[in-house]
């Protein structure tokens, strides 16, 4: 089924920050932020076991488990099984360093086999306090976590997770499945397979104002040919487009800071919020089904909702194109 036929709206809520990404988030702030998303009418929630070793799922579940299950769409991910025992060593997350060093202390098993996939789903359901997931993403089988070994992880998922999720979808246990990654190549490789076939993908950080040319060149034309939809994750590029200092989960380099400065100057000239420019740009591609910014404060949710609905003048998009700040072939809202 098309993701556009499943998702209840174009704005969802990404919960990676609720897993104490970068810093420890007070429990009351985390729960209040989820409640704010609900109050703002958001009905698509994305999470993962990896986010704080189950912490994000636990926090999301404390709110959603009390809501009518048929009233929202819930996605989580497979590839990590959270164990009951504590982690003895410092986890190695490749390029992502100490991304969730403030999360739960549980040991995380990184595995994409059939058995691990079923264990991962069972663990997610327990932490979330729900009886089913709507969408399941195969998480992080890409270069940023595994370097040159990523192809072996992909093959493990192809013969394990892909087949399990294909079966669960065909049996009606889940509505859809796909890949949730920060790189385009694993999705391209999946789309080139004869079977199994995903319903869509979650692409984080690769279709934003700061980084979109690579996806435009190959992945998105493939996706459109196969009628496969995209959920855009990380539309603020790890926060640097929303007033933060991180880009690609690290401190933003000078060239990114300079480009963000140019974007902000352009938005200020036209009286446009940079959040509106970021969200509306990511959603302008025909393959985009939804965008899922994350947040750790209730007020940020209202900002995101307002940004999605903000009236951005055509003159802004025209100058954005003319300035060279976006690719010449990138679809724009106007």
C-alpha positions in Angstrom: 0.0 0.0 0.0 1.2 3.5 -0.7 2.4 5.4 2.3 0.2 8.4 1.2 -2.7 6.1 1.6 -1.7 5.2 5.2 -0.4 8.4 6.7 -3.0 10.7 8.3 -1.3 14.0 7.4 1.9 15.6 6.0 3.3 16.5 9.4 4.4 13.7 11.8 6.6 13.6 14.9 10.0 12.0 15.1 11.1 10.8 18.5 14.9 10.4 18.3 15.4 13.4 20.6 13.2 11.8 23.2 15.9 9.1 23.5 18.2 11.7 25.1 20.0 12.4 21.9 22.9 14.7 22.6 21.7 15.5 26.2 19.4 14.3 29.0 15.8 15.4 28.5 13.7 15.6 31.7 10.9 13.1 31.7 8.2 15.7 32.2 9.5 17.7 29.2 9.5 14.6 27.0 6.0 13.5 27.9 4.6 17.1 27.6 6.1 17.3 24.1 4.3 14.2 23.0 1.1 15.5 24.5 1.6 18.8 22.7 2.0 16.9 19.4 -1.3 15.2 20.1 -3.0 18.4 21.0 -1.7 20.0 17.8 -3.5 17.3 15.8 -0.4 15.2 14.8 -1.4 11.6 14.3 1.8 10.1 12.9 4.5 9.1 15.3 7.9 7.5 14.4 10.3 5.9 16.9 12.9 3.2 17.2 14.5 0.9 19.7 17.9 2.5 19.0 16.8 5.9 20.3 18.2 5.8 23.8 18.2 2.0 24.0 14.4 1.9 24.2 13.9 5.2 26.1 12.1 7.0 23.2 9.7 4.1 22.8 9.0 4.0 26.5 8.3 7.7 26.7 6.1 7.7 23.5 4.2 4.7 24.8 3.4 6.5 28.1 1.3 8.9 26.1 0.1 7.0 23.1 -0.9 3.8 25.0 -3.7 5.9 26.5 -5.0 7.1 23.2 -7.5 5.2 20.9 -5.2 2.9 18.9 -7.1 3.4 15.6 -6.7 7.2 15.8 -3.0 7.4 14.9 -0.3 5.8 12.8 2.7 4.4 14.5 6.0 3.4 13.0 9.1 1.8 14.6 12.2 0.1 13.4 14.1 -3.2 13.4 17.8 -3.9 13.5 18.4 -3.4 17.2 17.2 -5.7 20.0 17.3 -4.1 23.5 18.5 -6.6 26.1 17.8 -6.6 29.8 21.4 -6.6 30.7 23.5 -3.4 31.1 26.0 -2.4 28.4 29.5 -3.0 29.7 31.5 -1.2 27.0 31.1 2.2 25.3 28.9 1.5 22.2 30.5 2.1 18.8 28.0 3.9 16.6 30.4 4.6 13.7 30.1 8.2 12.6 27.4 8.8 15.2 29.7 8.7 18.1 28.1 9.2 21.5 24.7 10.0 20.0 22.7 8.4 22.8 25.2 8.3 25.6 22.5 9.7 27.9 19.9 7.0 27.1 19.1 3.8 28.9 22.1 1.7 30.0 20.8 -1.4 28.3 22.9 -3.5 26.0 21.9 -3.3 22.3 22.1 -6.2 19.9 22.7 -5.0 16.4 21.2 -7.7 14.1 18.9 -7.8 11.1 18.2 -11.5 10.9 14.7 -12.9 10.8 14.8 -14.0 14.4 16.1 -10.6 15.6 13.5 -8.8 13.5 10.7 -10.6 15.3 12.3 -10.0 18.7 12.8 -6.4 17.9 9.1 -5.9 17.1 8.0 -7.8 20.2 10.2 -5.5 22.3 8.9 -2.4 20.7 5.3 -3.4 21.3 6.0 -4.1 24.9 7.8 -0.7 25.5 5.1 1.2 23.6 2.3 -0.6 25.3 0.4 -1.2 22.1 -0.8 -4.2 20.2 0.5 -3.4 16.8 2.8 -1.3 14.6 1.5 0.2 11.3 4.8 0.7 9.6 8.2 -0.9 10.2 11.5 0.4 8.9 14.7 -1.6 8.5 17.1 0.7 10.4 20.6 1.9 9.6 21.9 -0.7 7.2 24.2 2.0 5.7 27.7 3.4 5.5 27.4 5.9 8.4 27.1 3.1 10.9 29.0 0.2 9.3 31.6 1.7 6.9 32.6 -0.7 4.1 30.8 -3.5 6.0 27.4 -2.1 5.2 26.9 -4.3 2.2 27.1 -7.4 4.5 24.6 -5.8 6.9 22.3 -5.2 3.9 22.6 -8.8 2.8 21.7 -9.9 6.4 18.6 -7.7 6.2 17.7 -8.8 2.7 17.6 -12.5 3.7 16.2 -11.8 7.2 14.3 -8.6 8.0 13.0 -7.9 4.4 11.4 -11.3 4.2 9.8 -11.2 7.6 8.4 -7.8 7.0 7.1 -8.7 3.6 5.3 -11.7 5.1 3.9 -9.6 8.0 2.5 -7.0 5.5 1.0 -9.7 3.3 -0.7 -11.2 6.4 -2.1 -7.9 7.5 0.0 -7.7 10.7 1.6 -4.4 9.6 0.4 -2.1 6.8 3.7 -1.2 5.2 7.5 -1.6 5.5 10.6 0.0 4.1 14.1 1.2 5.0 14.9 3.9 7.5 18.4 5.2 6.8 20.6 8.3 6.5 22.1 7.3 3.1 20.5 6.8 -0.3 22.5 3.8 -1.5 20.7 1.0 0.6 17.4 2.3 -0.7 18.6 2.3 -4.3 19.8 -1.2 -3.9 16.5 -2.3 -2.4 14.5 -0.7 -5.2 16.6 -2.6 -7.7 15.5 -6.0 -6.3 12.8 -8.0 -8.0 11.5 -9.0 -4.5 10.7 -8.4 -1.7 9.3 -5.0 -2.4 9.0 -2.2 0.1 6.1 0.3 0.3 8.2 3.3 1.1 11.3 4.6 2.9 12.3 7.0 5.6 15.2 9.1 4.4 16.8 11.2 7.2 18.8 14.2 6.5 19.1 13.6 2.7 16.3 15.7 1.5 16.7 19.0 3.2 17.6 22.6 2.2 21.2 21.8 3.0 21.5 18.3 1.4 19.3 17.1 -1.5 21.2 17.0 -4.7 22.4 13.4 -4.3 18.9 12.1 -3.6 17.5 14.1 -6.6 20.1 12.6 -9.0 19.2 8.9 -8.7 17.1 7.7 -5.7 14.0 9.8 -6.1 13.5 9.1 -9.8 13.8 5.4 -9.0 11.2 5.8 -6.2 8.8 7.6 -8.5 9.1 5.0 -11.2 8.2 2.3 -8.7 5.5 4.4 -7.0 7.3 4.2 -3.6 6.8 7.1 -1.2 9.3 8.9 1.1 9.0 10.1 4.7 11.5 12.9 5.2 13.3 12.6 8.5 15.6 15.3 9.9 14.2 18.2 7.9 16.2 20.6 10.0 19.5 18.8 9.3 20.1 17.7 12.9 19.0 21.1 14.2 21.2 23.6 12.5 18.3 24.9 10.4 16.2 25.5 13.5 18.7 27.4 15.6 20.8 24.5 16.8 24.5 23.8 16.3 24.5 20.2 15.0 24.7 19.1 11.4 24.8 15.4 10.5 24.7 14.7 14.3 28.0 16.5 14.8 29.0 20.1 15.4 28.2 22.0 12.2 31.4 22.9 10.1 32.0 26.5 9.1 30.8 26.0 5.5 27.4 24.8 6.8 27.2 27.7 9.2 27.9 30.1 6.3 25.2 28.5 4.2 22.6 28.6 6.9 23.5 32.3 7.4 22.7 32.9 3.7 19.4 31.0 4.0 18.4 33.0 7.1 19.2 36.3 5.4 17.0 35.3 2.5 14.1 34.3 4.8 14.4 37.5 6.8 14.2 39.6 3.6 10.9 37.9 2.7 9.5 37.8 6.2 9.6 34.0 6.2 10.5 31.6 9.0 13.4 29.3 8.2 11.4 26.4 9.6 8.6 27.1 7.1 11.2 27.2 4.3 12.7 23.9 5.5 9.5 21.9 5.9 7.8 23.2 2.8 10.8 22.5 0.7 11.1 18.9 1.9 7.5 18.3 1.2 7.5 19.8 -2.3 8.9 16.7 -3.9 6.2 14.5 -5.4 7.6 11.5 -3.7 7.3 13.1 -0.2 4.4 11.7 1.8 5.2 13.3 5.2 7.9 15.1 7.2 8.8 14.2 10.8 10.8 16.8 12.7 11.7 16.0 16.2 11.3 18.1 19.4 12.0 18.1 23.1 9.9 21.1 24.1 6.1 21.5 23.7 6.5 24.9 22.2 8.4 23.5 19.3 5.4 21.5 18.1 3.3 24.7 17.6 6.2 26.2 15.7 6.3 23.2 13.3 2.6 23.3 12.8 2.6 27.0 12.1 5.6 26.6 9.7 3.8 23.9 7.7 0.8 26.2 7.2 2.8 29.5 6.8 2.1 31.5 3.6 5.5 31.6 1.9 5.5 34.1 -1.1 6.5 32.8 -4.5 9.1 35.5 -4.6 11.0 33.8 -1.8 11.2 30.5 -3.7 12.2 32.3 -6.9 15.1 34.0 -5.1 16.0 30.8 -3.4 16.4 29.2 -6.8 18.2 32.1 -8.3 20.7 32.3 -5.4 21.9 28.8 -6.1 21.0 27.7 -2.5 18.9 24.8 -3.9 19.5 22.6 -6.9 18.2 23.8 -10.2 16.0 20.7 -10.6 14.6 20.6 -7.0 10.8 20.9 -7.0 9.6 24.0 -5.1 6.2 24.7 -3.6 5.5 27.5 -6.1 
